[in-house]
Amino acid sequence: QAKQAANEESVFNLSNDFSRLMGGGNDTIVYQSSVNRHLWAAALETTQEFPLKIADNEGGILETEWIYNESNQRCLIKIRITSQELISNGVVTNFICENKSNDTWIKDTTSYLDEEKKLTLKILKTATELKNSSS
């Protein structure tokens, strides 16, 4: 039992050990995000059907893995949450697509502004719904 207790005491406890490292005793740790939580949650919900490569809530960056289709094309979605407030210009979306030609991926020159706009509007609508349901 003494060995088990020693092992339990030596396990790192994030809240307690970090607080001691920062010179506090029983201080409460406060986590602060630089992005709006409703926009972030809405972006996650909107992209949930795709595997994510990057999900950095502190920096507000979401990026999917490559999404392939049958016609030798692949695309990825990049989303940046740029605001702590729920505002329309607090979300930036980009589609990056490539076409396969002779085993080489070549950047697509097509503009995806309509698709990016629709995705941004979907995120904003979902974020508003999340905010209203939590109020």
C-alpha positions in Angstrom: 0.0 0.0 0.0 2.8 2.4 0.8 4.3 1.8 -2.7 0.9 2.4 -4.3 0.4 5.7 -2.3 3.9 6.8 -3.3 3.1 6.2 -6.9 -0.2 8.1 -6.6 1.5 11.1 -5.0 4.1 11.2 -7.8 1.5 11.4 -10.5 1.5 14.9 -12.1 -1.7 16.8 -11.3 -2.0 19.6 -13.8 -4.0 22.0 -11.6 -2.0 21.4 -8.3 1.4 21.1 -9.8 1.1 24.0 -12.3 -0.2 26.2 -9.5 2.9 25.3 -7.4 5.2 26.0 -10.3 3.6 29.4 -10.7 4.3 30.2 -7.1 0.7 29.9 -5.9 -0.7 27.8 -3.2 -4.4 27.2 -3.6 -4.8 29.7 -6.4 -7.4 29.0 -9.1 -6.1 28.6 -12.6 -8.0 30.7 -15.1 -7.9 29.6 -18.8 -8.4 32.4 -21.3 -9.1 31.9 -25.0 -8.3 34.4 -27.7 -11.2 33.3 -29.8 -15.0 33.4 -29.4 -16.1 30.1 -27.9 -19.4 30.0 -29.9 -17.6 30.6 -33.3 -15.0 27.9 -32.3 -17.7 25.4 -31.3 -19.6 26.2 -34.5 -16.6 25.7 -36.7 -15.9 22.3 -35.0 -19.5 21.3 -35.4 -19.6 22.3 -39.1 -16.5 20.4 -40.0 -17.2 17.3 -37.8 -17.7 15.0 -40.8 -14.1 15.5 -41.9 -10.9 14.4 -40.2 -9.0 17.4 -38.8 -5.3 17.9 -39.3 -5.1 21.0 -37.0 -7.5 22.1 -34.3 -5.8 25.0 -32.3 -8.4 26.7 -30.2 -5.9 29.1 -28.7 -4.9 30.4 -32.2 -8.3 29.8 -33.7 -7.1 27.6 -36.5 -8.9 24.6 -37.9 -7.6 22.7 -40.9 -9.0 19.5 -42.4 -7.0 16.6 -43.8 -7.2 16.4 -47.6 -10.7 15.5 -48.8 -10.6 13.4 -51.9 -13.2 12.8 -54.6 -13.5 10.3 -57.5 -12.4 12.8 -60.2 -8.8 13.1 -59.1 -9.3 16.2 -57.0 -8.6 16.9 -53.4 -9.4 19.8 -51.2 -8.8 21.0 -47.7 -10.7 23.5 -45.6 -8.9 26.1 -43.5 -10.9 28.1 -41.0 -9.5 31.0 -38.8 -11.5 32.4 -35.9 -10.1 35.9 -35.6 -12.3 37.5 -32.9 -13.3 37.1 -29.3 -16.6 38.5 -30.2 -19.3 36.8 -32.3 -19.1 39.1 -35.3 -19.4 38.4 -39.0 -15.8 39.2 -39.9 -14.6 37.0 -37.0 -14.4 33.9 -39.3 -12.2 33.5 -42.3 -12.6 30.4 -44.5 -10.5 29.1 -47.3 -10.8 26.1 -49.7 -7.6 24.9 -51.2 -8.0 22.4 -54.0 -5.6 20.4 -56.2 -6.0 18.3 -59.3 -4.0 15.1 -59.9 -2.2 15.0 -63.3 0.3 12.2 -64.0 0.7 11.3 -60.3 1.4 15.0 -59.4 -0.9 17.3 -57.5 -1.3 20.7 -59.1 -3.0 23.6 -57.4 -6.5 24.3 -58.7 -7.0 27.9 -60.1 -10.7 27.8 -59.5 -12.2 30.4 -57.2 -14.2 29.0 -54.4 -15.6 32.3 -53.0 -19.2 31.1 -53.0 -18.4 27.9 -51.1 -16.2 29.8 -48.6 -19.0 32.4 -48.1 -21.6 29.6 -47.5 -19.3 27.9 -45.0 -18.7 31.2 -43.2 -22.5 31.9 -43.0 -23.1 28.3 -41.8 -20.6 28.8 -39.0 -22.0 32.2 -38.0 -25.6 30.8 -38.0 -24.5 27.8 -35.8 -22.6 30.1 -33.5 -25.6 32.3 -33.0 -27.8 29.3 -32.3 -25.2 28.0 -29.8 -25.1 31.4 -28.1 -28.9 31.7 -27.9 -29.3 28.2 -26.5 -26.7 28.9 -23.8 -28.3 32.2 -22.7 
